[in-house]
Amino acid sequence: MIDLYGTNLLNARQLASALNVCNTTLFKMLHQTNRDGEHCPYHQLGSGRKYYVLEEVQQWLLN
């Protein structure tokens, strides 16, 4: 977990564990849009890997 400016950023494996889903299910979810047509929110440090904020992803799943 990366703590950047007080925000806990999770990588995909940590996010799957926090949501209690397997990696396959997580990646299927991440390629979908929610009812509002939005993709899952993520953050990138430079041009590297994607990181997720658990609260943002949970809110995205509820919309």
MODELLER restraints for C-alpha pairs under 7 A, 6 or more apart:
rsr = mdl.restraints
at = mdl.atoms
rsr.add(forms.Gaussian(group=physical.xy_distance, feature=features.Distance(at['CA:1:A'], at['CA:8:A']), mean=6.35, stdev=0.5))
rsr.add(forms.Gaussian(group=physical.xy_distance, feature=features.Distance(at['CA:1:A'], at['CA:9:A']), mean=5.76, stdev=0.5))
rsr.add(forms.Gaussian(group=physical.xy_distance, feature=features.Distance(at['CA:1:A'], at['CA:10:A']), mean=5.23, stdev=0.5))
rsr.add(forms.Gaussian(group=physical.xy_distance, feature=features.Distance(at['CA:2:A'], at['CA:8:A']), mean=5.71, stdev=0.5))
rsr.add(forms.Gaussian(group=physical.xy_distance, feature=features.Distance(at['CA:2:A'], at['CA:9:A']), mean=5.11, stdev=0.5))
rsr.add(forms.Gaussian(group=physical.xy_distance, feature=features.Distance(at['CA:2:A'], at['CA:10:A']), mean=6.78, stdev=0.5))
rsr.add(forms.Gaussian(group=physical.xy_distance, feature=features.Distance(at['CA:3:A'], at['CA:9:A']), mean=6.29, stdev=0.5))
rsr.add(forms.Gaussian(group=physical.xy_distance, feature=features.Distance(at['CA:8:A'], at['CA:53:A']), mean=6.23, stdev=0.5))
rsr.add(forms.Gaussian(group=physical.xy_distance, feature=features.Distance(at['CA:9:A'], at['CA:51:A']), mean=5.48, stdev=0.5))
rsr.add(forms.Gaussian(group=physical.xy_distance, feature=features.Distance(at['CA:9:A'], at['CA:52:A']), mean=5.27, stdev=0.5))
rsr.add(forms.Gaussian(group=physical.xy_distance, feature=features.Distance(at['CA:9:A'], at['CA:53:A']), mean=5.15, stdev=0.5))
rsr.add(forms.Gaussian(group=physical.xy_distance, feature=features.Distance(at['CA:10:A'], at['CA:51:A']), mean=5.30, stdev=0.5))
rsr.add(forms.Gaussian(group=physical.xy_distance, feature=features.Distance(at['CA:10:A'], at['CA:52:A']), mean=5.02, stdev=0.5))
rsr.add(forms.Gaussian(group=physical.xy_distance, feature=features.Distance(at['CA:10:A'], at['CA:53:A']), mean=6.19, stdev=0.5))
rsr.add(forms.Gaussian(group=physical.xy_distance, feature=features.Distance(at['CA:11:A'], at['CA:50:A']), mean=6.75, stdev=0.5))
rsr.add(forms.Gaussian(group=physical.xy_distance, feature=features.Distance(at['CA:11:A'], at['CA:51:A']), mean=4.83, stdev=0.5))
rsr.add(forms.Gaussian(group=physical.xy_distance, feature=features.Distance(at['CA:11:A'], at['CA:52:A']), mean=6.26, stdev=0.5))
rsr.add(forms.Gaussian(group=physical.xy_distance, feature=features.Distance(at['CA:12:A'], at['CA:51:A']), mean=6.99, stdev=0.5))
rsr.add(forms.Gaussian(group=physical.xy_distance, feature=features.Distance(at['CA:13:A'], at['CA:23:A']), mean=6.72, stdev=0.5))
rsr.add(forms.Gaussian(group=physical.xy_distance, feature=features.Distance(at['CA:15:A'], at['CA:54:A']), mean=6.87, stdev=0.5))
rsr.add(forms.Gaussian(group=physical.xy_distance, feature=features.Distance(at['CA:16:A'], at['CA:22:A']), mean=6.02, stdev=0.5))
rsr.add(forms.Gaussian(group=physical.xy_distance, feature=features.Distance(at['CA:16:A'], at['CA:23:A']), mean=5.90, stdev=0.5))
rsr.add(forms.Gaussian(group=physical.xy_distance, feature=features.Distance(at['CA:16:A'], at['CA:26:A']), mean=5.96, stdev=0.5))
rsr.add(forms.Gaussian(group=physical.xy_distance, feature=features.Distance(at['CA:30:A'], at['CA:40:A']), mean=5.88, stdev=0.5))
rsr.add(forms.Gaussian(group=physical.xy_distance, feature=features.Distance(at['CA:32:A'], at['CA:39:A']), mean=6.57, stdev=0.5))
rsr.add(forms.Gaussian(group=physical.xy_distance, feature=features.Distance(at['CA:33:A'], at['CA:39:A']), mean=4.72, stdev=0.5))
rsr.add(forms.Gaussian(group=physical.xy_distance, feature=features.Distance(at['CA:34:A'], at['CA:60:A']), mean=6.93, stdev=0.5))
rsr.add(forms.Gaussian(group=physical.xy_distance, feature=features.Distance(at['CA:34:A'], at['CA:61:A']), mean=6.70, stdev=0.5))
rsr.add(forms.Gaussian(group=physical.xy_distance, feature=features.Distance(at['CA:34:A'], at['CA:63:A']), mean=6.20, stdev=0.5))
rsr.add(forms.Gaussian(group=physical.xy_distance, feature=features.Distance(at['CA:35:A'], at['CA:63:A']), mean=6.08, stdev=0.5))
rsr.add(forms.Gaussian(group=physical.xy_distance, feature=features.Distance(at['CA:36:A'], at['CA:63:A']), mean=6.62, stdev=0.5))
rsr.add(forms.Gaussian(group=physical.xy_distance, feature=features.Distance(at['CA:40:A'], at['CA:57:A']), mean=6.47, stdev=0.5))
rsr.add(forms.Gaussian(group=physical.xy_distance, feature=features.Distance(at['CA:40:A'], at['CA:60:A']), mean=6.41, stdev=0.5))
rsr.add(forms.Gaussian(group=physical.xy_distance, feature=features.Distance(at['CA:41:A'], at['CA:56:A']), mean=6.70, stdev=0.5))
rsr.add(forms.Gaussian(group=physical.xy_distance, feature=features.Distance(at['CA:41:A'], at['CA:57:A']), mean=6.49, stdev=0.5))
rsr.add(forms.Gaussian(group=physical.xy_distance, feature=features.Distance(at['CA:42:A'], at['CA:50:A']), mean=6.09, stdev=0.5))
rsr.add(forms.Gaussian(group=physical.xy_distance, feature=features.Distance(at['CA:42:A'], at['CA:51:A']), mean=5.62, stdev=0.5))
rsr.add(forms.Gaussian(group=physical.xy_distance, feature=features.Distance(at['CA:42:A'], at['CA:52:A']), mean=4.87, stdev=0.5))
rsr.add(forms.Gaussian(group=physical.xy_distance, feature=features.Distance(at['CA:43:A'], at['CA:50:A']), mean=5.66, stdev=0.5))
rsr.add(forms.Gaussian(group=physical.xy_distance, feature=features.Distance(at['CA:43:A'], at['CA:51:A']), mean=5.12, stdev=0.5))
rsr.add(forms.Gaussian(group=physical.xy_distance, feature=features.Distance(at['CA:43:A'], at['CA:52:A']), mean=6.16, stdev=0.5))
rsr.add(forms.Gaussian(group=physical.xy_distance, feature=features.Distance(at['CA:44:A'], at['CA:50:A']), mean=4.90, stdev=0.5))
rsr.add(forms.Gaussian(group=physical.xy_distance, feature=features.Distance(at['CA:44:A'], at['CA:51:A']), mean=6.06, stdev=0.5))
